[in-house]
């Protein structure tokens, strides 16, 4: 237990309330803590205990993404390109929320590891308010400037119109995405990876029939085509976010809902100090992808643009595994650092890495082996798009072991609060290396596969830099001991 514990007399009524899923007991100094964690026998969850539910949860999203690709693929390559453009803009809109969630993960995990459960709850409340406010700003910009955002990809007029409508609908539901993202991050940082799994599972069970209904106009629903994919996702996430927030307010989670004591300058400053480099990283990340796709769309056409997005969706199962190990490494590194167990933090990071390399590499090879069949299944009629998709799968699939480094070690560094160095690696790897090599290939008139191959330089450089940083060990003390909100 650290000395920087917030005033425990604040919000005393909340401390006495029933929180359902994880019952609380009060320690002699007044700090509420899960009963099982107060015992000497308590052990932190293993990597697999955190990674497996995260992998399963993200896998459910991946399956929905594949079903969406299959449904939209029946509308033609233009529809697939429009969905791809909409997804890219949506990820850009979510970038600032991902930054807030990075700060949430680091601070909640540290507080939990130090036994300061009240601080973990207050960080969660502060993060949700901050994320909600920022999501409203971003949603407004996305809604009114959707056509300009979609226009940068060099798409034809019909594809541009579909992409614009898709982006506007996604922007409308941005606040719901924010609630799911940030509260889920807080729960995982506390070691509860199963609750977000059940919530995400419910969201996707709702999303699947809605996709079918809205895209094709079945069961009395309007036939919306590409926009139907955005409407289905938005409605499903809104329901999931409301359920999650209601359960949180009713004290059904181990991270409690608090009313008092969360609005403190030191706590918000700490969130911003950790979050703003992650925001810049996500901004650079999205800028790099925009530039990369602009090069493809403007030089190689709609088929090559669509192939990139289809290939990413097919290989998303590998990245789902990577996200799981990223979350596990981030949580355990933060909790071990909160408990001043620096060696345990390092071990958690390396174990996450090797498990991610083996798992992602194996699945990547499997996808490569069936690349032709998968491309034909999801695309149907479109021979040139199928050729491009197979080429892209070969390139990205071979990079899965290196992408595992970015997920696992990058997540471990962010869990330690070291969000600046991943920003540097993203600038040099994605913006300089990938986009630079892609621009050179396009300028020389090389086939599009050489543009896709620019990924190799990106992932090699980032892997080298991230492993060097983690071995160096400066991340162990990058966040000062006074991390609580006092």
QUINOR-V171100 format. One record per residue. N is the residue number from 1. RES is the residue in three letters. SS is DSSP state (~ for helix, > for strand, _ for the rest). PHI is phi in degrees with one decimal (NA if undefined). BURIAL is 1 if it has 9 or more other C-alpha atoms within 8 Angstrom, else 0. Layout:
n->N res->RES ss->SS phi->PHI burial->BURIAL
n->N res->RES ss->SS phi->PHI burial->BURIAL
This chain:
n->1 res->UNK ss->_ phi->NA burial->0
n->2 res->UNK ss->_ phi->-80.4 burial->0
n->3 res->UNK ss->_ phi->-85.0 burial->0
n->4 res->UNK ss->_ phi->-92.5 burial->0
n->5 res->UNK ss->_ phi->-87.9 burial->1
n->6 res->UNK ss->_ phi->-59.8 burial->1
n->7 res->UNK ss->_ phi->-56.5 burial->0
n->8 res->UNK ss->_ phi->-79.5 burial->1
n->9 res->UNK ss->_ phi->-80.7 burial->0
n->10 res->UNK ss->_ phi->-68.0 burial->0
n->11 res->UNK ss->_ phi->56.6 burial->1
n->12 res->UNK ss->~ phi->-63.7 burial->0
n->13 res->UNK ss->~ phi->-61.6 burial->0
n->14 res->UNK ss->~ phi->-66.0 burial->0
n->15 res->UNK ss->~ phi->-65.4 burial->0
n->16 res->UNK ss->_ phi->-87.2 burial->0
n->17 res->UNK ss->_ phi->-82.0 burial->0
n->18 res->UNK ss->_ phi->-82.0 burial->0
n->19 res->UNK ss->_ phi->-107.5 burial->1
n->20 res->UNK ss->_ phi->73.8 burial->0
n->21 res->UNK ss->_ phi->-58.3 burial->0
n->22 res->UNK ss->_ phi->-118.4 burial->1
n->23 res->UNK ss->_ phi->-67.4 burial->1
n->24 res->UNK ss->> phi->-108.6 burial->1
n->25 res->UNK ss->> phi->-123.5 burial->0
n->26 res->UNK ss->> phi->-106.7 burial->1
n->27 res->UNK ss->_ phi->-76.1 burial->1
n->28 res->UNK ss->_ phi->-57.0 burial->0
n->29 res->UNK ss->_ phi->-89.9 burial->0
n->30 res->UNK ss->_ phi->93.4 burial->0
n->31 res->UNK ss->_ phi->-87.0 burial->1
n->32 res->UNK ss->> phi->-74.9 burial->1
n->33 res->UNK ss->> phi->-149.5 burial->1
n->34 res->UNK ss->> phi->-58.2 burial->1
n->35 res->UNK ss->~ phi->-56.6 burial->1
n->36 res->UNK ss->~ phi->-68.1 burial->0
n->37 res->UNK ss->~ phi->-88.3 burial->1
n->38 res->UNK ss->_ phi->-88.4 burial->1
n->39 res->UNK ss->_ phi->-83.9 burial->0
n->40 res->UNK ss->_ phi->-62.0 burial->0
n->41 res->UNK ss->_ phi->-82.3 burial->0
n->42 res->UNK ss->_ phi->-62.3 burial->0
n->43 res->UNK ss->_ phi->-124.6 burial->0
n->44 res->UNK ss->_ phi->-66.1 burial->0
n->45 res->UNK ss->_ phi->-61.4 burial->0
n->46 res->UNK ss->_ phi->-76.8 burial->0
n->47 res->UNK ss->~ phi->-59.1 burial->1
n->48 res->UNK ss->~ phi->-69.0 burial->0
n->49 res->UNK ss->~ phi->-65.0 burial->1
n->50 res->UNK ss->~ phi->-90.4 burial->1
n->51 res->UNK ss->~ phi->-73.2 burial->1
n->52 res->UNK ss->~ phi->-60.0 burial->1
n->53 res->UNK ss->~ phi->-64.3 burial->1
n->54 res->UNK ss->~ phi->-67.3 burial->1
n->55 res->UNK ss->~ phi->-62.9 burial->1
n->56 res->UNK ss->~ phi->-63.2 burial->1
n->57 res->UNK ss->~ phi->-63.1 burial->1
n->58 res->UNK ss->~ phi->-69.7 burial->1
n->59 res->UNK ss->~ phi->-63.7 burial->1
n->60 res->UNK ss->~ phi->-63.7 burial->1
n->61 res->UNK ss->~ phi->-66.3 burial->1
n->62 res->UNK ss->~ phi->-63.1 burial->1
n->63 res->UNK ss->~ phi->-61.9 burial->0
n->64 res->UNK ss->~ phi->-62.4 burial->1
n->65 res->UNK ss->~ phi->-61.4 burial->1
n->66 res->UNK ss->~ phi->-68.0 burial->1
n->67 res->UNK ss->~ phi->-62.5 burial->1
n->68 res->UNK ss->~ phi->-60.1 burial->1
n->69 res->UNK ss->~ phi->-61.1 burial->1
n->70 res->UNK ss->~ phi->-64.2 burial->1
n->71 res->UNK ss->~ phi->-62.9 burial->1
n->72 res->UNK ss->~ phi->-66.9 burial->1
n->73 res->UNK ss->~ phi->-59.0 burial->1
n->74 res->UNK ss->_ phi->-70.1 burial->0
n->75 res->UNK ss->_ phi->-90.6 burial->1
n->76 res->UNK ss->_ phi->111.0 burial->1
n->77 res->UNK ss->~ phi->-58.9 burial->1
n->78 res->UNK ss->~ phi->-63.6 burial->1
n->79 res->UNK ss->~ phi->-64.8 burial->1
n->80 res->UNK ss->~ phi->-62.7 burial->1
n->81 res->UNK ss->~ phi->-64.2 burial->1
n->82 res->UNK ss->~ phi->-65.2 burial->1
n->83 res->UNK ss->~ phi->-64.0 burial->1
n->84 res->UNK ss->~ phi->-61.1 burial->1
n->85 res->UNK ss->~ phi->-63.9 burial->1
n->86 res->UNK ss->~ phi->-63.4 burial->1
n->87 res->UNK ss->~ phi->-63.5 burial->1
n->88 res->UNK ss->~ phi->-64.1 burial->1
n->89 res->UNK ss->~ phi->-67.9 burial->1
n->90 res->UNK ss->~ phi->-60.7 burial->1
n->91 res->UNK ss->~ phi->-61.7 burial->1
n->92 res->UNK ss->~ phi->-65.9 burial->1
n->93 res->UNK ss->~ phi->-66.2 burial->1
n->94 res->UNK ss->~ phi->-81.7 burial->1
n->95 res->UNK ss->~ phi->-57.8 burial->1
n->96 res->UNK ss->~ phi->-69.1 burial->1
n->97 res->UNK ss->~ phi->-71.7 burial->1
n->98 res->UNK ss->~ phi->-62.9 burial->1
n->99 res->UNK ss->~ phi->-65.4 burial->1
n->100 res->UNK ss->~ phi->-61.9 burial->1
n->101 res->UNK ss->~ phi->-67.2 burial->1
n->102 res->UNK ss->~ phi->-64.4 burial->1
n->103 res->UNK ss->~ phi->-65.2 burial->1
n->104 res->UNK ss->~ phi->-60.0 burial->1
n->105 res->UNK ss->~ phi->-59.5 burial->1
n->106 res->UNK ss->~ phi->-63.1 burial->1
n->107 res->UNK ss->~ phi->-78.2 burial->1
n->108 res->UNK ss->~ phi->-66.8 burial->1
n->109 res->UNK ss->~ phi->-63.7 burial->1
n->110 res->UNK ss->~ phi->-65.5 burial->1
n->111 res->UNK ss->~ phi->-62.2 burial->1
n->112 res->UNK ss->~ phi->-66.5 burial->1
n->113 res->UNK ss->~ phi->-64.5 burial->1
n->114 res->UNK ss->_ phi->-84.5 burial->1
n->115 res->UNK ss->_ phi->81.5 burial->1
n->116 res->UNK ss->_ phi->-95.9 burial->1
n->117 res->UNK ss->~ phi->-73.5 burial->1
n->118 res->UNK ss->~ phi->-65.4 burial->1
n->119 res->UNK ss->~ phi->-64.4 burial->1
n->120 res->UNK ss->~ phi->-58.9 burial->1
n->121 res->UNK ss->~ phi->-69.2 burial->1
n->122 res->UNK ss->~ phi->-70.1 burial->1
n->123 res->UNK ss->~ phi->-61.4 burial->1
n->124 res->UNK ss->~ phi->-60.7 burial->1
n->125 res->UNK ss->~ phi->-63.0 burial->1
n->126 res->UNK ss->~ phi->-61.9 burial->1
n->127 res->UNK ss->~ phi->-65.4 burial->1
n->128 res->UNK ss->~ phi->-65.3 burial->1
n->129 res->UNK ss->~ phi->-65.5 burial->0
n->130 res->UNK ss->~ phi->-63.6 burial->1
n->131 res->UNK ss->~ phi->-64.3 burial->1
n->132 res->UNK ss->~ phi->-62.8 burial->1
n->133 res->UNK ss->~ phi->-64.4 burial->0
n->134 res->UNK ss->~ phi->-66.8 burial->1
n->135 res->UNK ss->~ phi->-65.7 burial->1
n->136 res->UNK ss->~ phi->-65.2 burial->1
n->137 res->UNK ss->~ phi->-63.5 burial->0
n->138 res->UNK ss->~ phi->-64.1 burial->1
n->139 res->UNK ss->~ phi->-62.2 burial->1
n->140 res->UNK ss->~ phi->-62.8 burial->1
n->141 res->UNK ss->~ phi->-63.7 burial->1
n->142 res->UNK ss->~ phi->-63.2 burial->1
n->143 res->UNK ss->~ phi->-68.9 burial->1
n->144 res->UNK ss->~ phi->-84.7 burial->0
n->145 res->UNK ss->_ phi->-116.6 burial->0
n->146 res->UNK ss->~ phi->-60.1 burial->1
n->147 res->UNK ss->~ phi->-65.6 burial->1
n->148 res->UNK ss->~ phi->-67.4 burial->0
n->149 res->UNK ss->~ phi->-65.2 burial->1
n->150 res->UNK ss->~ phi->-70.8 burial->1
n->151 res->UNK ss->~ phi->-68.7 burial->1
n->152 res->UNK ss->_ phi->-73.4 burial->0
n->153 res->UNK ss->_ phi->-85.8 burial->1
n->154 res->UNK ss->_ phi->70.1 burial->0
n->155 res->UNK ss->_ phi->-82.9 burial->1
n->156 res->UNK ss->_ phi->-70.0 burial->0
n->157 res->UNK ss->~ phi->-60.2 burial->0
n->158 res->UNK ss->~ phi->-66.9 burial->0
n->159 res->UNK ss->~ phi->-64.9 burial->1
n->160 res->UNK ss->~ phi->-61.1 burial->1
n->161 res->UNK ss->~ phi->-64.5 burial->1
n->162 res->UNK ss->~ phi->-65.4 burial->1
n->163 res->UNK ss->~ phi->-64.5 burial->1
n->164 res->UNK ss->~ phi->-62.4 burial->1
n->165 res->UNK ss->~ phi->-63.3 burial->1
n->166 res->UNK ss->~ phi->-61.8 burial->1
n->167 res->UNK ss->~ phi->-65.2 burial->1
n->168 res->UNK ss->~ phi->-62.8 burial->1
n->169 res->UNK ss->~ phi->-67.1 burial->1
n->170 res->UNK ss->~ phi->-62.9 burial->1
n->171 res->UNK ss->~ phi->-63.8 burial->1
n->172 res->UNK ss->~ phi->-59.5 burial->1
n->173 res->UNK ss->_ phi->-98.9 burial->1
n->174 res->UNK ss->~ phi->-62.7 burial->1
n->175 res->UNK ss->~ phi->-64.9 burial->1
n->176 res->UNK ss->~ phi->-64.2 burial->1
n->177 res->UNK ss->~ phi->-60.7 burial->1
n->178 res->UNK ss->~ phi->-63.2 burial->1
n->179 res->UNK ss->~ phi->-60.9 burial->1
n->180 res->UNK ss->~ phi->-62.2 burial->1
n->181 res->UNK ss->~ phi->-65.7 burial->1
n->182 res->UNK ss->~ phi->-76.7 burial->1
n->183 res->UNK ss->~ phi->-67.0 burial->1
n->184 res->UNK ss->~ phi->-61.7 burial->1
n->185 res->UNK ss->~ phi->-62.9 burial->1
n->186 res->UNK ss->~ phi->-65.3 burial->1
n->187 res->UNK ss->~ phi->-63.8 burial->1
n->188 res->UNK ss->~ phi->-65.3 burial->1
n->189 res->UNK ss->~ phi->-63.5 burial->1
n->190 res->UNK ss->_ phi->-83.0 burial->1
n->191 res->UNK ss->_ phi->100.7 burial->1
n->192 res->UNK ss->_ phi->-98.5 burial->1
n->193 res->UNK ss->_ phi->-94.1 burial->1
n->194 res->UNK ss->~ phi->-81.5 burial->0
n->195 res->UNK ss->~ phi->-60.1 burial->0
n->196 res->UNK ss->~ phi->-58.7 burial->1
n->197 res->UNK ss->~ phi->-63.6 burial->1
n->198 res->UNK ss->~ phi->-64.0 burial->1
n->199 res->UNK ss->~ phi->-64.6 burial->1
n->200 res->UNK ss->~ phi->-64.7 burial->1
n->201 res->UNK ss->~ phi->-60.6 burial->1
n->202 res->UNK ss->~ phi->-64.0 burial->1
n->203 res->UNK ss->~ phi->-59.1 burial->1
n->204 res->UNK ss->~ phi->-74.3 burial->1
n->205 res->UNK ss->~ phi->-65.0 burial->0
n->206 res->UNK ss->~ phi->-76.1 burial->1
n->207 res->UNK ss->~ phi->-64.7 burial->1
n->208 res->UNK ss->~ phi->-59.5 burial->1
n->209 res->UNK ss->~ phi->-65.6 burial->0
n->210 res->UNK ss->~ phi->-66.0 burial->1
n->211 res->UNK ss->~ phi->-57.4 burial->1
n->212 res->UNK ss->~ phi->-61.1 burial->1
n->213 res->UNK ss->~ phi->-68.9 burial->1
n->214 res->UNK ss->~ phi->-81.1 burial->1
n->215 res->UNK ss->~ phi->-68.9 burial->1
n->216 res->UNK ss->~ phi->-102.1 burial->1
n->217 res->UNK ss->_ phi->78.1 burial->1
n->218 res->UNK ss->_ phi->-96.2 burial->1
n->219 res->UNK ss->_ phi->56.7 burial->0
n->220 res->UNK ss->_ phi->81.3 burial->0
n->221 res->UNK ss->_ phi->-85.9 burial->0
n->222 res->UNK ss->_ phi->-69.0 burial->1
n->223 res->UNK ss->_ phi->-81.7 burial->1
n->224 res->UNK ss->_ phi->-103.7 burial->1
n->225 res->UNK ss->_ phi->64.0 burial->1
n->226 res->UNK ss->~ phi->-57.9 burial->1
n->227 res->UNK ss->~ phi->-62.1 burial->1
n->228 res->UNK ss->~ phi->-62.7 burial->1
n->229 res->UNK ss->~ phi->-64.3 burial->1
n->230 res->UNK ss->~ phi->-69.2 burial->1
n->231 res->UNK ss->~ phi->-63.6 burial->1
n->232 res->UNK ss->~ phi->-62.0 burial->1
n->233 res->UNK ss->~ phi->-63.6 burial->1
n->234 res->UNK ss->~ phi->-63.0 burial->1
n->235 res->UNK ss->~ phi->-64.9 burial->1
n->236 res->UNK ss->~ phi->-62.5 burial->1
n->237 res->UNK ss->~ phi->-68.5 burial->1
n->238 res->UNK ss->~ phi->-63.5 burial->1
n->239 res->UNK ss->~ phi->-62.9 burial->1
n->240 res->UNK ss->~ phi->-62.7 burial->1
n->241 res->UNK ss->~ phi->-65.6 burial->1
n->242 res->UNK ss->~ phi->-64.3 burial->1
n->243 res->UNK ss->~ phi->-61.4 burial->0
n->244 res->UNK ss->~ phi->-63.8 burial->1
n->245 res->UNK ss->~ phi->-68.1 burial->1
n->246 res->UNK ss->~ phi->-63.3 burial->0
n->247 res->UNK ss->~ phi->-63.3 burial->1
n->248 res->UNK ss->~ phi->-66.3 burial->1
n->249 res->UNK ss->~ phi->-63.1 burial->1
n->250 res->UNK ss->_ phi->-82.4 burial->0
n->251 res->UNK ss->_ phi->61.2 burial->1
n->252 res->UNK ss->_ phi->-96.4 burial->1
n->253 res->UNK ss->_ phi->-114.4 burial->1
n->254 res->UNK ss->_ phi->-69.0 burial->1
n->255 res->UNK ss->_ phi->-86.1 burial->1
n->256 res->UNK ss->_ phi->-86.7 burial->1
n->257 res->UNK ss->_ phi->-81.4 burial->1
n->258 res->UNK ss->_ phi->-122.3 burial->1
n->259 res->UNK ss->_ phi->-109.5 burial->0
n->260 res->UNK ss->_ phi->-107.4 burial->0
n->261 res->UNK ss->_ phi->84.6 burial->1
n->262 res->UNK ss->_ phi->-87.7 burial->1
n->263 res->UNK ss->_ phi->-89.8 burial->0
n->264 res->UNK ss->_ phi->-129.9 burial->1
n->265 res->UNK ss->~ phi->-60.5 burial->0
n->266 res->UNK ss->~ phi->-62.9 burial->1
n->267 res->UNK ss->~ phi->-68.5 burial->1
n->268 res->UNK ss->~ phi->-65.3 burial->1
n->269 res->UNK ss->~ phi->-63.2 burial->0
n->270 res->UNK ss->~ phi->-64.7 burial->1
n->271 res->UNK ss->~ phi->-59.9 burial->1
n->272 res->UNK ss->~ phi->-71.6 burial->1
n->273 res->UNK ss->~ phi->-60.8 burial->0
n->274 res->UNK ss->~ phi->-79.7 burial->1
n->275 res->UNK ss->~ phi->-78.7 burial->1
n->276 res->UNK ss->~ phi->-68.6 burial->1
n->277 res->UNK ss->~ phi->-65.2 burial->1
n->278 res->UNK ss->~ phi->-66.5 burial->1
n->279 res->UNK ss->~ phi->-65.3 burial->1
n->280 res->UNK ss->~ phi->-63.4 burial->1
n->281 res->UNK ss->~ phi->-60.4 burial->1
n->282 res->UNK ss->~ phi->-64.8 burial->1
n->283 res->UNK ss->~ phi->-62.5 burial->1
n->284 res->UNK ss->~ phi->-64.4 burial->1
n->285 res->UNK ss->~ phi->-57.0 burial->1
n->286 res->UNK ss->~ phi->-69.7 burial->1
n->287 res->UNK ss->~ phi->-61.1 burial->1
n->288 res->UNK ss->~ phi->-61.6 burial->1
n->289 res->UNK ss->~ phi->-66.6 burial->1
n->290 res->UNK ss->~ phi->-60.3 burial->1
n->291 res->UNK ss->~ phi->-61.6 burial->1
n->292 res->UNK ss->~ phi->-60.7 burial->1
n->293 res->UNK ss->~ phi->-73.9 burial->1
n->294 res->UNK ss->~ phi->-64.2 burial->1
n->295 res->UNK ss->~ phi->-59.9 burial->1
n->296 res->UNK ss->~ phi->-67.4 burial->1
n->297 res->UNK ss->~ phi->-62.9 burial->1
n->298 res->UNK ss->~ phi->-83.0 burial->1
n->299 res->UNK ss->~ phi->-111.1 burial->0
n->300 res->UNK ss->~ phi->-127.5 burial->1
n->301 res->UNK ss->~ phi->93.9 burial->1
n->302 res->UNK ss->~ phi->-63.4 burial->1
n->303 res->UNK ss->~ phi->-62.1 burial->1
n->304 res->UNK ss->~ phi->-66.3 burial->1
n->305 res->UNK ss->~ phi->-64.5 burial->1
n->306 res->UNK ss->~ phi->-63.9 burial->1
n->307 res->UNK ss->~ phi->-60.8 burial->1
n->308 res->UNK ss->~ phi->-59.3 burial->1
n->309 res->UNK ss->~ phi->-69.7 burial->1
n->310 res->UNK ss->~ phi->-65.7 burial->1
n->311 res->UNK ss->~ phi->-60.5 burial->1
n->312 res->UNK ss->~ phi->-62.8 burial->1
n->313 res->UNK ss->~ phi->-65.4 burial->1
n->314 res->UNK ss->~ phi->-67.2 burial->1
n->315 res->UNK ss->_ phi->-86.1 burial->1
n->316 res->UNK ss->~ phi->-62.2 burial->1
n->317 res->UNK ss->~ phi->-62.8 burial->1
n->318 res->UNK ss->~ phi->-66.6 burial->1
n->319 res->UNK ss->~ phi->-69.6 burial->1
n->320 res->UNK ss->~ phi->-60.0 burial->1
n->321 res->UNK ss->~ phi->-62.1 burial->1
n->322 res->UNK ss->~ phi->-60.8 burial->1
n->323 res->UNK ss->~ phi->-60.0 burial->1
n->324 res->UNK ss->~ phi->-60.6 burial->1
n->325 res->UNK ss->~ phi->-73.2 burial->1
n->326 res->UNK ss->~ phi->-64.7 burial->1
n->327 res->UNK ss->~ phi->-64.8 burial->1
n->328 res->UNK ss->~ phi->-63.7 burial->1
n->329 res->UNK ss->~ phi->-62.9 burial->1
n->330 res->UNK ss->~ phi->-61.8 burial->1
n->331 res->UNK ss->~ phi->-65.1 burial->1
n->332 res->UNK ss->~ phi->-70.3 burial->1
n->333 res->UNK ss->~ phi->-61.8 burial->1
n->334 res->UNK ss->~ phi->-63.6 burial->1
n->335 res->UNK ss->~ phi->-67.3 burial->1
n->336 res->UNK ss->~ phi->-64.3 burial->1
n->337 res->UNK ss->~ phi->-66.6 burial->1
n->338 res->UNK ss->~ phi->-61.1 burial->1
n->339 res->UNK ss->_ phi->-90.9 burial->1
n->340 res->UNK ss->_ phi->63.4 burial->0
n->341 res->UNK ss->_ phi->-100.5 burial->1
n->342 res->UNK ss->~ phi->-69.2 burial->1
n->343 res->UNK ss->~ phi->-65.9 burial->0
n->344 res->UNK ss->~ phi->-63.0 burial->1
n->345 res->UNK ss->~ phi->-63.0 burial->1
n->346 res->UNK ss->~ phi->-64.0 burial->1
n->347 res->UNK ss->~ phi->-61.4 burial->0
n->348 res->UNK ss->~ phi->-62.2 burial->1
n->349 res->UNK ss->~ phi->-64.0 burial->1
n->350 res->UNK ss->~ phi->-67.6 burial->1
n->351 res->UNK ss->~ phi->-65.0 burial->1
n->352 res->UNK ss->~ phi->-59.9 burial->1
n->353 res->UNK ss->~ phi->-61.4 burial->1
n->354 res->UNK ss->~ phi->-68.2 burial->0
n->355 res->UNK ss->~ phi->-65.1 burial->1
n->356 res->UNK ss->~ phi->-67.6 burial->1
n->357 res->UNK ss->~ phi->-60.1 burial->1
n->358 res->UNK ss->~ phi->-65.7 burial->1
n->359 res->UNK ss->~ phi->-67.7 burial->1
n->360 res->UNK ss->~ phi->-67.5 burial->1
n->361 res->UNK ss->~ phi->-63.1 burial->1
n->362 res->UNK ss->~ phi->-64.7 burial->0
n->363 res->UNK ss->~ phi->-67.6 burial->1
n->364 res->UNK ss->~ phi->-59.7 burial->1
n->365 res->UNK ss->~ phi->-63.3 burial->1
n->366 res->UNK ss->~ phi->-64.4 burial->0
n->367 res->UNK ss->~ phi->-65.6 burial->1
n->368 res->UNK ss->~ phi->-58.9 burial->1
n->369 res->UNK ss->~ phi->-61.9 burial->0
n->370 res->UNK ss->_ phi->-115.5 burial->0
n->371 res->UNK ss->~ phi->-59.9 burial->1
n->372 res->UNK ss->~ phi->-62.6 burial->0
n->373 res->UNK ss->~ phi->-63.4 burial->0
n->374 res->UNK ss->~ phi->-65.6 burial->1
n->375 res->UNK ss->~ phi->-63.1 burial->1
n->376 res->UNK ss->~ phi->-65.1 burial->1
n->377 res->UNK ss->~ phi->-66.8 burial->0
n->378 res->UNK ss->~ phi->-80.9 burial->1
n->379 res->UNK ss->~ phi->-97.2 burial->1
n->380 res->UNK ss->_ phi->74.5 burial->1
n->381 res->UNK ss->_ phi->-90.7 burial->0
n->382 res->UNK ss->_ phi->158.0 burial->1
n->383 res->UNK ss->~ phi->-59.3 burial->0
n->384 res->UNK ss->~ phi->-68.7 burial->0
n->385 res->UNK ss->~ phi->-63.9 burial->1
n->386 res->UNK ss->~ phi->-63.9 burial->1
n->387 res->UNK ss->~ phi->-60.3 burial->0
n->388 res->UNK ss->~ phi->-62.3 burial->1
n->389 res->UNK ss->~ phi->-64.1 burial->1
n->390 res->UNK ss->~ phi->-62.0 burial->1
n->391 res->UNK ss->~ phi->-61.3 burial->1
n->392 res->UNK ss->~ phi->-66.6 burial->1
n->393 res->UNK ss->~ phi->-61.4 burial->1
n->394 res->UNK ss->~ phi->-58.3 burial->1
n->395 res->UNK ss->~ phi->-69.1 burial->1
n->396 res->UNK ss->~ phi->-69.1 burial->1
n->397 res->UNK ss->~ phi->-60.6 burial->1
n->398 res->UNK ss->~ phi->-68.3 burial->1
n->399 res->UNK ss->_ phi->-89.7 burial->1
n->400 res->UNK ss->~ phi->-58.0 burial->1
n->401 res->UNK ss->~ phi->-60.5 burial->1
n->402 res->UNK ss->~ phi->-75.6 burial->1
n->403 res->UNK ss->~ phi->-64.5 burial->1
n->404 res->UNK ss->~ phi->-61.7 burial->1
n->405 res->UNK ss->~ phi->-63.7 burial->1
n->406 res->UNK ss->~ phi->-62.1 burial->1
n->407 res->UNK ss->~ phi->-68.1 burial->1
n->408 res->UNK ss->~ phi->-72.1 burial->1
n->409 res->UNK ss->~ phi->-73.6 burial->1
n->410 res->UNK ss->~ phi->-60.1 burial->1
n->411 res->UNK ss->~ phi->-64.9 burial->1
n->412 res->UNK ss->~ phi->-62.2 burial->1
n->413 res->UNK ss->~ phi->-64.6 burial->1
n->414 res->UNK ss->~ phi->-66.9 burial->1
n->415 res->UNK ss->~ phi->-63.6 burial->1
n->416 res->UNK ss->_ phi->-82.7 burial->1
n->417 res->UNK ss->_ phi->91.1 burial->1
n->418 res->UNK ss->_ phi->-87.6 burial->1
n->419 res->UNK ss->~ phi->-96.9 burial->1
n->420 res->UNK ss->~ phi->-77.0 burial->0
n->421 res->UNK ss->~ phi->-67.7 burial->0
n->422 res->UNK ss->~ phi->-57.0 burial->1
n->423 res->UNK ss->~ phi->-61.8 burial->1
n->424 res->UNK ss->~ phi->-62.1 burial->1
n->425 res->UNK ss->~ phi->-64.2 burial->1
n->426 res->UNK ss->~ phi->-68.2 burial->1
n->427 res->UNK ss->~ phi->-60.6 burial->1
n->428 res->UNK ss->~ phi->-72.9 burial->1
n->429 res->UNK ss->~ phi->-76.1 burial->1
n->430 res->UNK ss->~ phi->-81.6 burial->1
n->431 res->UNK ss->~ phi->-73.3 burial->1
n->432 res->UNK ss->~ phi->-84.6 burial->1
n->433 res->UNK ss->~ phi->-71.8 burial->1
n->434 res->UNK ss->~ phi->-63.9 burial->1
n->435 res->UNK ss->~ phi->-66.2 burial->1
n->436 res->UNK ss->~ phi->-64.1 burial->1
n->437 res->UNK ss->~ phi->-64.9 burial->1
n->438 res->UNK ss->~ phi->-63.8 burial->1
n->439 res->UNK ss->~ phi->-65.2 burial->1
n->440 res->UNK ss->~ phi->-64.2 burial->0
n->441 res->UNK ss->~ phi->-61.7 burial->1
n->442 res->UNK ss->~ phi->-66.7 burial->1
n->443 res->UNK ss->~ phi->-62.4 burial->0
n->444 res->UNK ss->_ phi->-80.0 burial->0
n->445 res->UNK ss->_ phi->74.6 burial->0
n->446 res->UNK ss->_ phi->-70.7 burial->1
n->447 res->UNK ss->_ phi->-58.2 burial->0
n->448 res->UNK ss->~ phi->-62.5 burial->1
n->449 res->UNK ss->~ phi->-60.7 burial->1
n->450 res->UNK ss->~ phi->-73.4 burial->1
n->451 res->UNK ss->~ phi->-68.2 burial->1
n->452 res->UNK ss->~ phi->-58.5 burial->1
n->453 res->UNK ss->_ phi->-67.6 burial->1
n->454 res->UNK ss->~ phi->-61.2 burial->1
n->455 res->UNK ss->~ phi->-59.2 burial->1
n->456 res->UNK ss->~ phi->-60.4 burial->1
n->457 res->UNK ss->~ phi->-60.9 burial->1
n->458 res->UNK ss->~ phi->-59.1 burial->1
n->459 res->UNK ss->~ phi->-72.7 burial->1
n->460 res->UNK ss->~ phi->-63.5 burial->1
n->461 res->UNK ss->~ phi->-63.4 burial->1
n->462 res->UNK ss->~ phi->-64.1 burial->1
n->463 res->UNK ss->~ phi->-62.6 burial->1
n->464 res->UNK ss->~ phi->-60.5 burial->0
n->465 res->UNK ss->~ phi->-66.4 burial->1
n->466 res->UNK ss->~ phi->-67.5 burial->1
n->467 res->UNK ss->~ phi->-63.6 burial->1
n->468 res->UNK ss->~ phi->-59.5 burial->0
n->469 res->UNK ss->~ phi->-63.9 burial->1
n->470 res->UNK ss->~ phi->-67.3 burial->1
n->471 res->UNK ss->~ phi->-66.0 burial->0
n->472 res->UNK ss->~ phi->-63.9 burial->0
n->473 res->UNK ss->_ phi->87.8 burial->0
n->474 res->UNK ss->~ phi->-65.3 burial->0
n->475 res->UNK ss->~ phi->-62.7 burial->1
n->476 res->UNK ss->~ phi->-66.7 burial->1
n->477 res->UNK ss->~ phi->-125.5 burial->0
n->478 res->UNK ss->_ phi->-74.6 burial->1
n->479 res->UNK ss->_ phi->-103.1 burial->1
n->480 res->UNK ss->_ phi->-65.4 burial->0
n->481 res->UNK ss->_ phi->-61.5 burial->0
n->482 res->UNK ss->_ phi->-82.7 burial->0
n->483 res->UNK ss->_ phi->-85.4 burial->1
n->484 res->UNK ss->_ phi->-77.3 burial->1
n->485 res->UNK ss->_ phi->-84.5 burial->1
n->486 res->UNK ss->_ phi->-76.8 burial->0
